[in-house]
Amino acid sequence: MDGYGTVRGGAYQEYQTTAVSCLKGDAAERTGHGGGAYQYAKGSGRTG
């Protein structure tokens, strides 16, 4: 699967690319950080 994601205001949104467009995928919200990386969890209900 090919795609990309955006992070804005602590919310992550995934997009899947297709031959003609892109489709909105899963969303996640920042839940914390550790070891130099942010952590995100799906199912937060936030879609930005």
Backbone as numpy.savetxt, mean C-alpha at the origin, in Angstrom:
# Nx Ny Nz CAx CAy CAz Cx Cy Cz
3.20 -10.97 -10.80 2.35 -9.80 -10.80 3.25 -8.57 -10.80
2.93 -7.61 -11.64 3.63 -6.34 -11.67 2.75 -5.28 -11.03
3.38 -4.28 -10.48 2.60 -3.21 -9.89 3.49 -2.21 -9.18
2.86 -1.33 -8.43 3.57 -0.32 -7.68 2.71 0.07 -6.49
3.27 0.84 -5.59 2.52 1.30 -4.43 2.88 2.72 -4.10
2.00 3.39 -3.39 2.24 4.74 -2.94 2.07 4.80 -1.43
2.84 5.67 -0.80 2.72 5.91 0.64 2.42 7.39 0.81
1.32 7.67 1.51 0.93 9.07 1.73 0.25 9.17 3.09
0.81 10.00 3.96 0.21 10.22 5.27 0.10 8.97 6.12
1.05 8.06 5.99 1.03 6.83 6.77 0.17 5.73 6.19
-0.42 5.96 5.02 -1.25 4.94 4.37 -0.55 4.45 3.10
-0.59 3.15 2.88 0.00 2.53 1.70 -1.12 2.04 0.81
-1.01 2.31 -0.50 -1.99 1.82 -1.47 -1.25 1.10 -2.57
-1.66 -0.12 -2.84 -1.05 -0.95 -3.89 -1.88 -0.83 -5.17
-1.18 -0.85 -6.31 -1.83 -0.86 -7.62 -1.21 -1.97 -8.46
-2.04 -2.71 -9.17 -1.58 -3.78 -10.05 -1.67 -3.30 -11.49
-0.59 -3.44 -12.24 -0.60 -3.00 -13.63 -1.12 -4.11 -14.54
-1.85 -3.69 -15.57 -2.37 -4.61 -16.58 -1.90 -4.13 -17.94
-2.31 -4.79 -18.99 -1.91 -4.41 -20.35 -2.49 -3.06 -20.76
-3.62 -2.66 -20.18 -4.27 -1.41 -20.62 -4.44 -0.38 -19.51
-4.23 -0.74 -18.26 -4.49 0.19 -17.17 -3.84 -0.32 -15.89
-4.30 0.21 -14.76 -3.88 -0.32 -13.47 -5.12 -0.46 -12.58
-5.08 -1.43 -11.68 -6.20 -1.72 -10.79 -5.79 -1.44 -9.36
-6.69 -0.84 -8.60 -6.43 -0.58 -7.20 -6.37 -1.90 -6.45
-5.31 -2.09 -5.69 -5.12 -3.33 -4.93 -5.36 -3.11 -3.45
-4.61 -3.84 -2.64 -4.76 -3.78 -1.19 -4.29 -2.44 -0.62
-4.87 -2.07 0.51 -4.46 -0.88 1.25 -3.97 -1.32 2.62
-3.08 -0.53 3.20 -2.56 -0.83 4.53 -2.24 0.48 5.24
-2.15 0.42 6.55 -1.84 1.59 7.36 -0.58 1.33 8.17
0.22 2.38 8.34 1.46 2.23 9.10 1.13 1.89 10.55
1.79 0.84 11.05 1.53 0.40 12.42 2.73 0.61 13.34
3.88 0.93 12.79 5.07 1.15 13.61 6.31 1.06 12.77
7.46 1.04 13.44 8.72 0.88 12.73 9.74 0.22 13.64
10.69 -0.39 13.01 11.76 -1.04 13.75 12.84 -1.49 12.80
14.07 -1.43 13.25 15.18 -1.87 12.42 15.36 -1.03 11.17
14.95 0.23 11.21 15.12 1.12 10.06 14.06 1.00 8.99
12.99 0.23 9.25 11.93 0.05 8.25 10.56 0.29 8.89
9.66 0.88 8.13 8.28 1.05 8.60 7.51 -0.25 8.42
6.54 -0.47 9.27 5.70 -1.66 9.19 4.28 -1.24 8.85
3.64 -2.02 7.98 2.27 -1.74 7.55 1.40 -2.97 7.77
0.11 -2.74 8.06 -0.83 -3.84 8.25 -2.05 -3.62 7.38
-2.48 -4.69 6.69 -3.68 -4.63 5.88 -4.91 -4.73 6.78
-6.07 -4.37 6.23 -7.30 -4.51 6.97 -7.61 -3.36 7.89
-6.92 -2.23 7.73 -7.17 -1.10 8.59 -8.45 -0.35 8.22
-8.93 -0.58 6.99 -10.13 0.13 6.53 -9.84 1.47 5.92
-8.63 1.96 6.05 -8.26 3.26 5.50 -7.86 3.10 4.05
-8.46 3.87 3.17 -8.13 3.78 1.75 -7.54 5.06 1.20
-7.40 6.09 2.01 -6.75 7.32 1.59 -7.58 8.08 0.64
